[in-house]
């Protein structure tokens, strides 16, 4: 073999290696296209390797004619790899791929009749093809594929959406820039150009670039198989090379010389056996296990499903129930007990059991069993502990024998022992095999993580409850302070009137002058109490399917008289047809009425208040949204958070409870209330309620929420400390929701 043939052989081996590597790891469309491409590149390199051997006889021509099929399909495979797996390609590129495939088909069908290659011609470096009438079709197809490949790689590089996509496109462009021009050079000798075919050298460089990208930058995410094949190659070098050297020495010893062809055949056979043996061994092992021990496969599958189920549970009761029932379904032991850590009791306590309840339901942290579990790295077996040379081990073994436990599996993390699993003998009074104990230990690891997660969730929930309690107490203080402030002013007016009346002996002039003021203050207190009663009404919302558009029409009809009196035009707009939400219709109308009245009061005379109904998306959920816009002076940024606080108002005669009530209602519904800036003067209040989804909400229509918040004794005592012996109505004592500050 001449030295110039080495690039062809190396390129063929490298391309074949890439094809096997990707085919073994991935099954998606892009990977299949890449496997086809690299396989045809390997055929192309083998084709030129045989040409380089210089043998132009009939046997060589027959072999080359078979390989020519792959060579003819190579241009179509190049374009197909860059077009077919990518659904964003334009119609022009898909038509180009179709034309290239058609040209390749013509070449493949014409090749057996000598219409593409009519013979071989001898050159200094070997043989080369003599072009037939349709060889130009193959040449045109190759040139088309090369130009298309470079153009597509440039386009991918320019339009890459992420750094990784840009890196991948850069490697494909470099490899195409190296491989395409050198591949075109291989066609020139057929047209009488006396040049050595350098395409195989370019193909070897292309394979090297792609292999580097695969290993270094995870071009096709097959680094795991790179590692495996590297390990196999290293093992092959350790085993195959000494065996091959030994066989060569035996030939020399037996025949006086080593036969080259026989030695190469033996080496190739050893490589094939080394490559195929582990694959066959894994496949046959799996098949043999499925046929000989089907129950083991089913058992392993059940335990895998149980481990996945364990990680999904966030409730301790359901978790231990799932584990116990799963273990019983797999092993069928007469007794199963699950103990978990109880720090407040300084013990491991029984959390769940199946079968007879154990005589011991709690083990202190100082007990021998807990100490043995903490020191153990594997499962505790009753039989091993009974034969232990340690006193504590024998004591624990006798305890397990008394309780009917065959195995105890510690459930622990790197930090502490979280509990343990105790199981009796399997069904049929069989002992647990090593593989089953390993499966139980893996399950215990997952269970330990799940218990840690549950503990973290409980701590987080406790922290949230504590924070909510603090917020509620703070809000109650704010509420009481507001009530005292609002009621004190009328009391001052009453006190002043009584003093003057005493001095002036209730003169008619004093009564006539003071009566309007007193009546006005009484009206203001009455409005305040009405707002408080509406806000603190304890009835839970009655959820159902609500037509948001109809609610807007009803509220618009109620708002027309005050709008007309204020010389404001009310304009409802419906941007979406039939917007239905999951809400309480009365409370929705209450929110819309409050927002509409605020807008009418803020709007200048002669302007328009717009009420718009539409569907909106927020945080991945769909809502029915109503936006109320006025063209008034707007709302400064520093006041936008305060307007939702109880008793805060910018109106001279306002109570400051309207927007707080609106916010409370939207939070009860899982909706939102936003303040937005329009294009132009004014302000927009947008309120959203969850869109009605029949599959989700229909079963809940007849089961309204009953989540009224009641004051704890501590909170009621806090109110009493603030207001003394003032008699407050029960509704005020339940005033919690409306005092929540709007959450960001």
C-alpha positions as CSV (number, residue, x, y, z in Angstrom):
1,X,0.0,0.0,0.0
2,X,1.4,3.4,-1.1
3,X,1.8,6.2,1.4
4,X,-0.5,8.5,-0.5
5,X,-3.4,6.1,0.3
6,X,-3.2,6.6,4.0
7,X,-5.4,9.8,4.1
8,X,-8.2,7.8,2.3
9,X,-8.0,4.9,4.8
10,X,-7.7,7.2,7.9
11,X,-10.7,9.4,6.6
12,X,-12.8,6.2,6.0
13,X,-12.1,4.9,9.5
14,X,-12.7,8.3,11.1
15,X,-16.0,8.8,9.3
16,X,-17.1,5.2,10.2
17,X,-16.2,5.8,13.8
18,X,-18.4,9.0,13.9
19,X,-21.3,7.1,12.3
20,X,-21.1,4.3,14.9
21,X,-20.7,6.8,17.7
22,X,-23.7,8.9,16.9
23,X,-25.9,5.9,15.9
24,X,-25.2,4.2,19.2
25,X,-26.3,7.3,21.3
26,X,-29.1,9.2,19.6
27,X,-32.2,8.4,17.5
28,X,-33.5,11.9,16.5
29,X,-33.8,13.1,12.9
30,X,-30.7,15.2,12.9
31,X,-28.6,12.3,14.2
32,X,-30.0,9.9,11.6
33,X,-29.1,12.4,8.9
34,X,-25.6,12.7,10.3
35,X,-25.1,8.9,10.4
36,X,-26.2,8.6,6.8
37,X,-23.8,11.5,5.8
38,X,-20.8,10.0,7.6
39,X,-21.5,6.5,6.3
40,X,-21.5,7.8,2.7
41,X,-18.4,9.8,3.4
42,X,-16.7,6.5,4.6
43,X,-17.9,4.8,1.3
44,X,-16.5,7.7,-0.7
45,X,-13.1,7.4,1.0
46,X,-13.0,3.6,0.6
47,X,-13.8,4.2,-3.1
48,X,-10.7,6.3,-3.5
49,X,-8.6,4.0,-1.3
50,X,-9.3,1.2,-3.7
51,X,-8.5,3.4,-6.7
52,X,-5.2,4.3,-5.0
53,X,-4.2,0.7,-4.8
54,X,-3.7,0.9,-8.6
55,X,-5.5,-2.3,-9.5
56,X,-7.8,-1.7,-12.6
57,X,-9.0,-5.3,-13.1
58,X,-12.6,-6.5,-13.4
59,X,-12.8,-7.4,-9.7
60,X,-11.8,-3.9,-8.6
61,X,-14.2,-2.4,-11.1
62,X,-17.1,-4.5,-9.7
63,X,-16.3,-3.5,-6.2
64,X,-16.0,0.2,-7.2
65,X,-19.3,0.0,-9.0
66,X,-21.0,-1.1,-5.7
67,X,-19.3,1.7,-3.7
68,X,-20.3,4.2,-6.4
69,X,-23.9,4.0,-5.2
70,X,-22.9,5.6,-1.9
71,X,-20.7,8.1,-3.7
72,X,-23.6,9.2,-5.9
73,X,-25.9,9.7,-2.9
74,X,-23.3,11.7,-1.0
75,X,-24.2,15.2,-2.4
76,X,-27.9,14.6,-1.6
77,X,-27.0,13.5,1.9
78,X,-24.9,16.7,2.4
79,X,-27.9,19.0,1.6
80,X,-30.3,16.7,3.3
81,X,-28.4,16.8,6.6
82,X,-28.5,20.7,6.5
83,X,-32.1,21.0,5.4
84,X,-34.4,18.1,6.4
85,X,-34.0,18.1,10.3
86,X,-34.4,21.9,10.4
87,X,-38.1,22.9,10.0
88,X,-37.2,26.6,9.6
89,X,-35.6,26.2,6.2
90,X,-37.3,28.1,3.4
91,X,-39.0,26.5,0.5
92,X,-36.1,27.3,-1.8
93,X,-33.7,25.2,0.2
94,X,-36.2,22.3,0.4
95,X,-36.5,22.5,-3.4
96,X,-32.7,22.4,-3.7
97,X,-32.6,19.3,-1.6
98,X,-35.3,17.7,-3.7
99,X,-33.4,18.5,-7.0
100,X,-30.1,17.1,-5.5
101,X,-31.9,13.9,-4.5
102,X,-33.3,13.6,-8.0
103,X,-29.9,14.0,-9.6
104,X,-28.4,11.4,-7.3
105,X,-31.2,9.0,-8.2
106,X,-30.4,9.5,-11.9
107,X,-26.7,8.8,-11.3
108,X,-27.5,5.7,-9.2
109,X,-29.8,4.2,-11.8
110,X,-27.5,5.0,-14.7
111,X,-24.2,3.8,-13.1
112,X,-24.7,0.0,-13.6
113,X,-24.9,0.6,-17.4
114,X,-21.6,2.5,-17.6
115,X,-23.3,5.9,-18.3
116,X,-21.6,7.6,-15.4
117,X,-18.2,5.8,-15.2
118,X,-17.2,3.8,-18.3
119,X,-13.9,2.5,-17.0
120,X,-10.6,3.2,-15.1
121,X,-7.5,5.0,-16.2
122,X,-4.0,4.4,-14.8
123,X,-2.2,7.4,-13.1
124,X,1.0,7.6,-11.2
125,X,-0.8,7.5,-7.9
126,X,-3.2,4.8,-8.9
127,X,-6.4,4.6,-11.0
128,X,-9.1,7.1,-11.7
129,X,-12.6,7.1,-13.3
130,X,-13.1,7.6,-17.0
131,X,-16.3,9.9,-17.2
132,X,-19.3,8.6,-19.1
133,X,-22.1,10.7,-20.6
134,X,-23.9,11.4,-17.3
135,X,-20.7,12.0,-15.2
136,X,-21.4,15.7,-15.6
137,X,-24.7,15.2,-13.7
138,X,-22.7,13.9,-10.7
139,X,-20.2,16.8,-11.0
140,X,-23.0,19.3,-11.1
141,X,-24.7,17.7,-8.1
142,X,-21.4,17.7,-6.1
143,X,-20.8,21.4,-6.9
144,X,-24.4,22.3,-6.0
145,X,-24.1,20.4,-2.7
146,X,-20.8,22.1,-1.8
147,X,-22.2,25.6,-2.5
148,X,-25.4,24.9,-0.7
149,X,-23.5,23.5,2.3
150,X,-21.3,26.6,2.7
151,X,-24.2,29.0,2.1
152,X,-26.4,27.2,4.7
153,X,-23.6,27.2,7.3
154,X,-23.1,30.9,6.8
155,X,-26.8,31.5,7.2
156,X,-26.9,29.5,10.4
157,X,-24.0,31.4,11.8
158,X,-25.6,34.8,11.0
159,X,-29.0,33.9,12.5
160,X,-27.8,31.9,15.5
161,X,-30.1,32.5,18.4
162,X,-27.8,31.5,21.3
163,X,-24.0,31.3,21.9
164,X,-24.2,27.5,21.6
165,X,-26.0,27.6,18.3
166,X,-23.3,30.1,17.1
167,X,-20.5,27.8,18.2
168,X,-22.1,24.8,16.4
169,X,-22.6,26.8,13.2
170,X,-19.0,28.0,13.4
171,X,-17.7,24.4,13.5
172,X,-20.0,23.2,10.7
173,X,-18.8,26.2,8.5
174,X,-15.1,25.4,9.2
175,X,-15.6,21.8,8.4
176,X,-17.5,22.6,5.2
177,X,-14.8,25.1,4.2
178,X,-12.2,22.4,4.5
179,X,-14.0,19.5,3.1
180,X,-16.0,20.9,0.2
181,X,-13.1,22.5,-1.9
182,X,-10.9,19.5,-1.4
183,X,-13.7,17.1,-2.4
184,X,-14.3,19.0,-5.7
185,X,-10.6,18.5,-6.5
186,X,-11.2,14.7,-6.7
187,X,-13.4,15.3,-9.7
188,X,-10.7,17.1,-11.8
189,X,-8.7,14.1,-13.0
190,X,-11.8,12.8,-14.8
191,X,-11.7,15.9,-16.9
192,X,-8.0,15.5,-17.8
193,X,-6.5,17.6,-15.1
194,X,-3.4,15.7,-13.8
195,X,-3.7,16.5,-10.1
196,X,-3.5,14.3,-7.1
197,X,-7.0,13.8,-5.5
198,X,-6.6,15.8,-2.3
199,X,-10.3,15.3,-1.3
200,X,-9.5,12.4,1.0
201,X,-7.0,14.5,3.0
202,X,-9.7,17.2,3.3
203,X,-12.2,14.5,4.4
204,X,-9.8,13.3,7.1
205,X,-9.4,16.9,8.3
206,X,-13.2,17.3,8.3
207,X,-13.6,14.2,10.4
208,X,-10.9,15.5,12.8
209,X,-12.7,18.9,13.2
210,X,-16.1,17.2,13.8
211,X,-14.6,14.8,16.3
212,X,-12.9,17.7,18.2
213,X,-16.2,19.6,18.3
214,X,-18.0,16.5,19.6
215,X,-15.5,15.9,22.3
216,X,-14.6,19.5,23.3
217,X,-17.9,21.3,22.8
218,X,-20.5,18.5,22.9
219,X,-21.5,19.2,19.3
220,X,-23.9,16.2,19.2
221,X,-24.1,15.5,23.0
222,X,-22.3,12.1,22.7
223,X,-19.5,12.7,25.2
224,X,-20.6,9.8,27.3
225,X,-20.1,7.4,24.4
226,X,-16.7,9.1,23.6
227,X,-15.7,8.1,27.1
228,X,-17.0,4.6,26.8
229,X,-15.3,4.0,23.4
230,X,-12.1,5.5,24.8
231,X,-12.2,3.0,27.6
232,X,-12.9,0.2,25.2
233,X,-10.0,1.3,23.0
234,X,-7.7,1.3,26.0
235,X,-8.8,-2.1,27.1
236,X,-8.4,-3.3,23.6
237,X,-4.8,-2.1,23.5
238,X,-4.0,-3.9,26.7
239,X,-5.6,-7.2,25.5
240,X,-5.5,-7.3,21.7
241,X,-1.9,-6.1,21.1
242,X,-0.3,-8.7,23.4
243,X,-2.5,-11.4,21.8
244,X,-1.6,-10.3,18.3
245,X,2.1,-10.2,19.1
246,X,1.8,-13.7,20.6
247,X,0.1,-15.0,17.4
248,X,2.8,-13.5,15.2
249,X,5.5,-15.1,17.3
250,X,3.7,-18.5,17.0
251,X,3.6,-18.1,13.2
252,X,7.3,-17.4,13.1
253,X,7.9,-20.3,15.4
254,X,5.7,-22.7,13.4
255,X,6.3,-21.6,9.8
256,X,9.6,-19.7,10.0
257,X,7.9,-16.4,9.0
258,X,4.7,-14.5,9.7
259,X,2.1,-14.4,6.9
260,X,1.0,-10.8,6.4
261,X,-2.5,-11.4,5.1
262,X,-3.2,-14.0,7.8
263,X,-1.8,-11.7,10.5
264,X,-4.0,-8.7,9.3
265,X,-7.0,-11.0,9.2
266,X,-6.4,-12.2,12.8
267,X,-5.9,-8.6,14.0
268,X,-9.1,-7.5,12.3
269,X,-10.9,-10.4,13.8
270,X,-9.7,-9.6,17.3
271,X,-10.7,-5.9,16.9
272,X,-14.2,-7.0,15.7
273,X,-14.6,-9.4,18.6
274,X,-13.5,-6.8,21.1
275,X,-15.9,-4.3,19.8
276,X,-18.9,-6.6,19.4
277,X,-18.5,-8.7,22.6
278,X,-19.5,-6.1,25.2
279,X,-22.5,-5.0,23.1
280,X,-23.7,-8.6,22.6
281,X,-23.0,-9.4,26.3
282,X,-25.3,-6.5,27.5
283,X,-28.0,-7.4,25.1
284,X,-27.9,-11.2,25.8
285,X,-27.7,-10.6,29.6
286,X,-30.9,-8.5,29.4
287,X,-32.7,-11.0,27.2
288,X,-31.6,-13.9,29.4
289,X,-32.7,-12.1,32.5
290,X,-36.1,-11.3,30.9
291,X,-36.6,-15.0,30.0
292,X,-35.1,-16.8,33.0
293,X,-36.1,-14.3,35.8
294,X,-39.1,-12.3,34.6
295,X,-40.2,-11.6,38.1
296,X,-36.9,-9.9,38.8
297,X,-37.4,-7.5,35.9
298,X,-40.9,-6.7,37.1
299,X,-39.6,-6.3,40.7
300,X,-36.9,-3.9,39.5
301,X,-39.4,-1.9,37.4
302,X,-41.8,-1.6,40.4
303,X,-39.0,-0.4,42.7
304,X,-37.9,2.2,40.1
305,X,-41.5,3.5,39.9
306,X,-41.7,3.6,43.7
307,X,-38.5,5.7,43.9
308,X,-39.9,8.2,41.4
309,X,-43.1,8.3,43.3
310,X,-41.3,9.0,46.6
311,X,-39.6,12.1,45.3
312,X,-43.0,13.6,44.2
313,X,-44.7,13.4,47.6
314,X,-44.6,16.4,49.9
315,X,-46.9,15.1,52.6
316,X,-45.4,12.8,55.3
317,X,-48.6,10.7,55.7
318,X,-49.0,10.0,52.0
319,X,-45.2,9.4,51.6
320,X,-44.9,6.6,54.2
321,X,-48.2,5.1,52.9
322,X,-46.9,5.0,49.3
323,X,-43.6,3.4,50.5
324,X,-45.3,0.8,52.6
325,X,-47.8,-0.2,50.0
326,X,-45.1,-0.2,47.3
327,X,-42.8,-2.5,49.3
328,X,-45.7,-4.8,50.1
329,X,-46.6,-5.1,46.5
330,X,-43.0,-6.0,45.6
331,X,-41.9,-8.3,48.4
332,X,-45.2,-9.3,50.2
333,X,-43.7,-9.4,53.7
334,X,-46.1,-10.1,56.6
335,X,-44.9,-6.9,58.5
336,X,-43.6,-3.6,57.3
337,X,-42.8,-0.7,59.7
338,X,-41.5,2.8,58.8
339,X,-40.0,4.9,61.6
340,X,-39.1,8.6,61.1
341,X,-37.1,11.0,63.2
342,X,-39.0,13.1,65.8
343,X,-36.5,15.7,67.1
344,X,-39.0,17.1,69.7
345,X,-39.2,13.6,71.3
346,X,-35.5,12.8,70.7
347,X,-36.6,9.4,69.2
348,X,-37.4,7.5,66.1
349,X,-41.2,7.0,66.1
350,X,-43.5,4.7,64.1
351,X,-44.9,6.6,61.2
352,X,-46.7,3.8,59.3
353,X,-47.0,0.0,59.4
354,X,-48.7,-2.8,57.5
355,X,-49.5,-6.1,59.2
356,X,-49.2,-6.6,62.9
357,X,-48.2,-3.3,64.7
358,X,-44.7,-3.7,66.3
359,X,-44.4,-4.0,70.0
360,X,-42.1,-1.1,70.1
361,X,-43.4,2.1,68.6
362,X,-40.5,4.4,69.6
363,X,-36.8,4.1,69.8
364,X,-34.9,6.9,71.7
365,X,-31.8,8.3,70.1
366,X,-29.7,6.5,72.8
367,X,-31.1,3.1,72.1
368,X,-28.8,0.3,70.7
369,X,-30.9,0.0,67.5
370,X,-30.5,3.7,66.7
371,X,-26.8,3.6,67.5
372,X,-26.4,0.5,65.2
373,X,-28.3,2.2,62.4
374,X,-26.2,5.4,62.7
375,X,-23.0,3.4,62.4
376,X,-24.2,1.1,59.6
377,X,-23.3,1.8,55.9
378,X,-25.5,-1.1,54.6
379,X,-28.7,-2.8,55.7
380,X,-28.9,-4.6,59.1
381,X,-29.7,-8.3,58.6
382,X,-31.1,-10.2,61.6
383,X,-29.1,-13.3,60.7
384,X,-25.8,-11.5,60.6
385,X,-26.4,-9.5,63.8
386,X,-27.3,-12.7,65.8
387,X,-23.9,-14.1,64.9
388,X,-22.1,-10.8,65.6
389,X,-19.1,-10.8,68.0
390,X,-20.2,-7.4,69.3
391,X,-22.7,-7.3,72.3
392,X,-24.6,-4.4,70.8
393,X,-25.0,-6.2,67.5
394,X,-26.3,-9.4,69.1
395,X,-28.7,-7.3,71.2
396,X,-30.1,-5.6,68.1
397,X,-30.3,-9.0,66.4
398,X,-32.4,-10.4,69.2
399,X,-34.6,-7.3,69.2
400,X,-35.3,-7.7,65.4
401,X,-36.0,-11.4,65.9
402,X,-38.5,-10.5,68.7
403,X,-40.2,-7.9,66.5
404,X,-40.3,-10.2,63.4
405,X,-38.0,-8.0,61.3
406,X,-35.6,-9.7,58.9
407,X,-33.9,-6.5,57.6
408,X,-33.7,-2.9,58.8
409,X,-32.6,-0.4,56.2
410,X,-31.3,2.9,57.5
411,X,-32.8,6.0,56.0
412,X,-30.2,8.7,56.4
413,X,-28.4,11.6,54.6
414,X,-24.9,12.8,55.1
415,X,-26.1,14.9,58.1
416,X,-28.2,12.6,60.2
417,X,-30.3,9.4,60.5
418,X,-33.9,10.3,59.3
419,X,-35.5,6.9,60.1
420,X,-35.4,3.3,59.0
421,X,-37.4,0.7,57.1
422,X,-38.2,-2.6,58.8
423,X,-39.4,-5.6,56.8
424,X,-40.2,-9.2,57.7
425,X,-39.4,-12.3,55.5
426,X,-40.5,-12.2,51.9
427,X,-43.5,-14.1,50.6
428,X,-42.7,-17.8,50.9
429,X,-40.4,-17.1,53.9
430,X,-37.5,-16.3,51.5
431,X,-34.5,-14.3,52.5
432,X,-33.6,-11.0,50.7
433,X,-31.0,-11.4,47.9
434,X,-28.1,-9.0,47.5
435,X,-29.6,-7.2,44.5
436,X,-32.9,-6.7,46.5
437,X,-31.0,-5.3,49.5
438,X,-29.2,-2.9,47.1
439,X,-32.5,-1.8,45.7
440,X,-33.9,-1.2,49.2
441,X,-30.9,0.9,50.1
442,X,-31.3,3.0,47.0
443,X,-35.0,3.5,47.9
444,X,-33.9,4.5,51.4
445,X,-31.6,7.2,49.9
446,X,-34.6,8.6,47.9
447,X,-36.8,8.4,51.0
448,X,-34.2,10.3,53.1
449,X,-34.2,13.1,50.5
450,X,-38.0,13.2,50.4
451,X,-38.1,13.4,54.2
452,X,-35.6,16.3,54.1
453,X,-37.7,18.0,51.5
454,X,-40.9,17.6,53.6
455,X,-39.1,19.0,56.6
456,X,-37.9,22.0,54.6
457,X,-41.5,22.6,53.3
458,X,-42.8,22.4,56.8
459,X,-40.3,24.9,58.1
460,X,-41.0,27.2,55.1
461,X,-44.8,26.9,55.8
462,X,-44.2,27.7,59.5
463,X,-42.2,30.7,58.5
464,X,-44.9,31.9,56.2
465,X,-47.6,31.5,58.9
466,X,-45.4,33.4,61.4
467,X,-44.9,36.2,58.8
468,X,-48.6,36.3,58.0
469,X,-49.4,36.5,61.7
470,X,-47.1,39.4,62.1
471,X,-48.6,41.1,59.0
472,X,-52.1,40.5,60.3
473,X,-51.2,42.0,63.7
474,X,-49.6,45.0,62.1
475,X,-52.6,45.4,59.8
476,X,-55.0,45.2,62.7
477,X,-53.1,47.9,64.4
478,X,-53.3,50.1,61.3
479,X,-57.1,49.3,61.1
480,X,-57.8,50.2,64.7
481,X,-55.7,53.4,64.5
482,X,-57.7,54.4,61.4
483,X,-61.0,53.7,63.1
484,X,-60.0,55.8,66.2
485,X,-58.8,58.6,64.0
486,X,-61.9,58.7,61.9
487,X,-64.3,58.5,64.9
488,X,-62.3,61.0,67.0
489,X,-63.0,64.0,64.7
490,X,-66.8,63.7,65.0
491,X,-66.5,63.2,68.7
492,X,-64.5,66.4,69.0
493,X,-67.2,68.2,67.1
494,X,-69.9,66.7,69.4
495,X,-67.9,67.7,72.5
496,X,-67.4,71.2,71.3
497,X,-71.2,71.6,70.5
498,X,-72.1,70.3,73.9
499,X,-69.8,72.7,75.7
500,X,-71.2,75.6,73.6
501,X,-74.7,74.5,74.2
502,X,-74.1,74.4,77.9
503,X,-72.7,77.9,77.9
504,X,-75.3,79.4,75.6
505,X,-78.2,77.2,76.9
506,X,-78.8,75.6,73.5
507,X,-79.8,78.9,71.7
508,X,-81.6,78.4,68.4
509,X,-78.9,80.2,66.5
510,X,-76.3,77.7,67.8
511,X,-78.4,74.8,66.9
512,X,-79.1,76.2,63.4
513,X,-75.4,76.8,62.8
514,X,-74.1,73.5,64.2
515,X,-76.8,71.1,63.1
516,X,-75.5,70.8,59.4
517,X,-71.9,70.2,60.7
518,X,-73.0,67.6,63.2
519,X,-75.3,65.8,60.6
520,X,-72.4,65.9,58.1
521,X,-70.1,64.3,60.6
522,X,-72.7,61.7,61.5
523,X,-73.1,60.9,57.8
524,X,-69.4,60.5,57.4
525,X,-69.2,58.1,60.3
526,X,-72.2,56.2,58.9
527,X,-70.5,55.8,55.5
528,X,-67.3,54.6,57.3
529,X,-69.3,52.0,59.2
530,X,-71.1,50.9,56.1
531,X,-67.8,50.4,54.3
532,X,-66.4,48.5,57.2
533,X,-69.4,46.2,57.3
534,X,-69.2,45.6,53.6
535,X,-65.5,44.9,53.9
536,X,-65.7,42.6,56.8
537,X,-68.7,40.7,55.7
538,X,-67.8,37.1,56.5
539,X,-69.8,35.3,53.8
540,X,-67.4,33.4,51.5
541,X,-67.6,34.2,47.7
542,X,-69.9,32.0,45.7
543,X,-67.8,31.0,42.7
544,X,-69.2,30.2,39.3
545,X,-69.1,30.9,35.6
546,X,-69.5,34.6,35.2
547,X,-69.9,36.5,31.9
548,X,-67.6,39.5,32.4
549,X,-69.1,41.4,29.6
550,X,-72.6,41.2,31.1
551,X,-71.2,42.4,34.5
552,X,-69.7,45.4,32.7
553,X,-73.1,46.2,31.0
554,X,-74.9,45.9,34.4
555,X,-72.4,48.2,36.1
556,X,-72.4,50.7,33.2
557,X,-76.2,51.0,33.5
558,X,-75.8,51.8,37.3
559,X,-73.0,54.3,36.5
560,X,-74.9,56.3,33.9
561,X,-76.8,58.6,36.3
562,X,-73.7,59.7,38.2
563,X,-71.7,60.0,35.0
564,X,-74.5,62.2,33.5
565,X,-74.6,64.3,36.6
566,X,-70.8,64.8,36.4
567,X,-71.0,65.6,32.7
568,X,-68.8,62.6,31.9
569,X,-69.3,60.2,29.0
570,X,-69.2,56.5,29.9
571,X,-67.9,54.3,27.0
572,X,-67.8,50.4,27.4
573,X,-65.6,48.5,24.9
574,X,-65.6,44.8,24.3
575,X,-62.3,43.6,22.6
576,X,-63.1,39.9,23.1
577,X,-66.3,38.0,22.7
578,X,-67.8,36.0,25.5
579,X,-65.1,36.5,28.2
580,X,-66.1,34.2,31.1
581,X,-64.3,34.1,34.4
582,X,-64.4,31.9,37.6
583,X,-65.7,34.4,40.2
584,X,-68.5,35.7,42.4
585,X,-70.7,37.8,40.1
586,X,-71.8,40.2,42.9
587,X,-68.3,40.9,44.0
588,X,-67.1,41.4,40.5
589,X,-69.8,44.0,40.0
590,X,-68.8,45.6,43.3
591,X,-65.2,46.0,42.2
592,X,-66.2,47.3,38.8
593,X,-68.7,49.8,40.4
594,X,-66.0,51.1,42.8
595,X,-63.4,51.5,40.0
596,X,-66.0,53.2,37.8
597,X,-67.1,55.7,40.4
598,X,-63.5,56.6,41.2
599,X,-62.9,57.2,37.5
600,X,-66.1,59.3,37.1
601,X,-65.1,61.4,40.2
602,X,-61.5,61.9,38.8
603,X,-62.5,62.7,35.2
604,X,-62.9,66.4,34.2
605,X,-66.2,67.6,32.8
606,X,-66.7,66.8,29.1
607,X,-64.3,63.9,29.1
608,X,-64.8,60.1,28.6
609,X,-64.3,57.2,31.0
610,X,-63.6,54.0,29.1
611,X,-64.3,50.5,30.4
612,X,-62.6,47.9,28.3
613,X,-63.2,44.1,28.5
614,X,-60.6,41.8,27.0
615,X,-58.7,38.5,27.6
616,X,-55.2,38.9,29.0
617,X,-52.2,36.7,29.9
618,X,-50.2,37.1,33.0
619,X,-47.6,34.8,34.5
620,X,-48.5,32.0,32.2
621,X,-52.3,32.1,33.1
622,X,-55.3,33.5,31.2
623,X,-57.5,36.1,32.8
624,X,-60.6,38.1,31.9
625,X,-59.5,41.7,32.3
626,X,-61.5,44.9,32.7
627,X,-59.5,48.2,32.5
628,X,-61.1,51.5,33.6
629,X,-59.5,54.6,32.2
630,X,-60.1,58.2,33.0
631,X,-58.5,61.4,31.7
632,X,-58.0,63.1,35.0
633,X,-54.8,64.3,36.6
634,X,-53.4,60.8,37.1
635,X,-51.8,59.3,40.2
636,X,-48.2,60.1,41.3
637,X,-45.8,57.1,41.7
638,X,-45.3,57.7,45.4
639,X,-49.1,57.3,46.0
640,X,-49.7,54.1,44.0
641,X,-48.8,51.7,46.8
642,X,-50.6,53.7,49.4
643,X,-54.0,53.9,47.7
644,X,-54.6,50.2,48.5
645,X,-54.0,50.7,52.2
646,X,-57.1,51.0,54.4
647,X,-58.2,54.6,55.3
648,X,-55.8,56.2,52.8
649,X,-57.7,58.6,50.4
650,X,-57.0,61.6,48.2
651,X,-60.7,62.7,48.3
652,X,-62.0,65.3,50.7
653,X,-65.0,63.1,51.7
654,X,-63.6,59.7,51.0
655,X,-63.4,56.8,53.5
656,X,-60.2,55.2,52.1
657,X,-61.7,51.7,52.0
658,X,-62.9,51.4,48.4
659,X,-59.7,50.3,46.7
660,X,-58.7,48.2,49.8
661,X,-62.0,46.4,49.3
662,X,-61.3,45.9,45.6
663,X,-57.9,44.5,46.3
664,X,-59.3,42.1,48.9
665,X,-61.9,40.8,46.4
666,X,-59.4,40.3,43.6
667,X,-57.0,38.5,45.9
668,X,-59.8,36.2,47.1
669,X,-60.4,35.3,43.4
670,X,-56.7,34.7,42.6
671,X,-56.7,37.7,40.3
672,X,-54.9,41.0,40.2
673,X,-55.4,44.8,40.4
674,X,-52.8,46.9,38.6
675,X,-52.3,50.6,38.1
676,X,-51.1,51.5,34.6
677,X,-50.1,54.6,32.7
678,X,-52.1,55.2,29.5
679,X,-50.8,57.0,26.4
680,X,-52.0,60.4,27.3
681,X,-53.5,62.0,30.4
682,X,-55.2,60.0,33.2
683,X,-54.8,56.7,34.8
684,X,-55.8,53.0,34.2
685,X,-57.0,50.6,36.8
686,X,-56.9,47.1,35.4
687,X,-58.6,44.2,37.3
688,X,-58.2,40.6,36.2
689,X,-60.2,37.5,37.2
690,X,-59.1,33.9,36.3
691,X,-60.6,32.7,33.0
692,X,-63.2,30.0,33.4
693,X,-61.9,26.6,32.3
694,X,-64.7,24.0,32.3
695,X,-62.5,21.0,32.9
696,X,-60.9,22.6,36.0
697,X,-63.6,24.9,37.4
698,X,-66.9,23.1,36.7
699,X,-66.5,20.6,39.6
700,X,-65.8,23.6,41.9
701,X,-68.9,25.6,41.1
702,X,-71.0,23.8,43.8
703,X,-68.1,23.8,46.3
704,X,-67.4,27.4,47.1
705,X,-64.4,28.3,49.2
706,X,-64.8,28.7,52.9
707,X,-61.5,30.3,53.9
708,X,-62.7,33.0,56.2
709,X,-59.9,34.1,58.4
710,X,-60.7,34.1,62.1
711,X,-58.8,36.1,64.7
712,X,-56.7,34.1,67.1
713,X,-57.0,34.8,70.8
714,X,-53.6,36.7,70.7
715,X,-54.9,38.9,67.9
716,X,-58.2,39.7,69.7
717,X,-56.2,40.5,72.9
718,X,-54.0,42.8,70.8
719,X,-57.1,44.7,69.6
720,X,-58.5,44.9,73.1
721,X,-55.2,46.4,74.4
722,X,-55.5,49.1,71.7
723,X,-59.2,50.1,72.1
724,X,-59.8,49.2,75.8
725,X,-63.4,48.5,76.6
726,X,-64.9,50.0,73.5
727,X,-67.6,47.7,72.2
728,X,-66.6,46.7,68.7
729,X,-69.0,44.7,66.5
730,X,-68.0,41.1,65.6
731,X,-67.6,42.2,62.0
732,X,-64.8,44.5,63.0
733,X,-63.1,41.8,65.0
734,X,-62.9,39.7,61.8
735,X,-61.4,42.5,59.8
736,X,-58.3,41.0,58.3
737,X,-58.4,40.6,54.6
738,X,-59.1,44.2,53.7
739,X,-56.1,45.4,55.7
740,X,-53.5,43.4,53.8
741,X,-51.0,45.6,52.1
742,X,-50.8,44.9,48.3
743,X,-48.1,42.3,47.7
744,X,-45.6,43.0,45.0
